[in-house]
Amino acid sequence: MRPVEGHDHVWVCQRHSIFARLVDEETASTLERGDAYPMHDGGDGLVVRHGDERQGGIILYYRAA
């Protein structure tokens, strides 16, 4: 994954067309796979899964809807 230019704590995997964002634990706990989630660029997205705990938050994987 590579950082998305202009967005802090957001990464992209071009190969799999998914993004990852560091979110707080409370936000992550309210989201499940398939839930709507706003993209970093303002578009519509969907939660793919939760990841590991990093830098005081949880990595949330999402993709364009």
MODA-V51637 format. One line per field, one symbol per residue. phi: phi as a letter, one per 30 degrees, with the letter a starting at -180 (. if undefined). psi: psi as a letter, one per 40 degrees, with the letter a starting at -180 (. if undefined). burial: I if it has 24 or more other C-alpha atoms within 12 Angstrom, else O. A space follows every 50 residues. Layout:
phi: ???
psi: ???
burial: ???
This chain:
phi: .bdddibdibbbcddchbbbbdbddddedccbejddbdddcjddbbdcac cddbhibcdccbbdd
psi: iiihhehhfhiihddefiiiihiiddddeehiheiihhideeihiihdii aihifeahhhhiii.
burial: OOOOOOOOIIIIOOOOOIIIIIIOOOOIOOIOOOOOIOIIOOOOIIIIII OOOOOOOIIIIIIIO
